Amino acid sequence: CPIEGNLAEALKARFTKRVLAGRVASIFDPLGICTPITAQLKVDMSTVCKLAEGWDNSLPSDLIPTWVKNLEQIRRLDEIKVPRNVGDSNDEETSFEMIVCVDASETLACAAVYARTEPEPGRYDCNLLLAKSKLANMCTIPKGEMRAATLGAGLADIVRLNLGQYISKEYYITDSTISLCWLHQDQRPLQISVRNSVIAVRRYSNLSDWYHAASEDNPADIGTRPVTIDDIKGESDWFKSFNR
């Protein structure tokens, strides 16, 4: 039955690591459509795992307001509606440009793949195909950017395996000049983790397809910072970027 009154007081005794982990795991989002929301849940859940002593002990009181907001965001996930078509319905040309955007913050690495078509000269239609995030709080931001690049290259390979015959051009976007330098580095030695990321990115993408863009022009940046349902639902940059 619906809870009336103060949610924090009503559920205070049930805010445990086990219950919250179950609520986060119950989100079914295989394509990563809600990545900006679920990514922040991963960060908050990692904090719970560090501070909560047992699976069934009550949550520290200072974390309860955060999870009250999180539960409200989870409840509102069904408000997100996403058009799944690529291009206009009357298009005879079925090919599209695949645009892969990657970004990282102090805690998260995020990658998002978009399909862009040009129904008529000068008018573009772009839709999110899939996205994914990973925790990156155990490494520096440049290494997190490389983790995001690896994530993006892997997602691109998945799209290529399934829709490769329709892809006319590939673009990879990052706002990190350091990661671009590492990707093009052939002579200077790199740390093992960085070199492994470089090898993976080179395996799944062409270096000539990688470009630099400012953070405000990179929609993957949305997935690395706290947002709400209201920030991403509808015709937001997260779903409909590069329509110009």
PyMOL commands that set and color helices and strands:
alter all, ss='L'
color gray80, all
select helices_A, chain A and resi 7-14+17-25+35-51+61-75+77-79+141-166+177-183+192-204+207-209+215-217+219-224+229-232
alter helices_A, ss='H'
color red, helices_A
select strands_A, chain A and resi 96-104+108-120+123-135+167-174+210-212
alter strands_A, ss='S'
color yellow, strands_A
deselect
rebuild
show_as cartoon
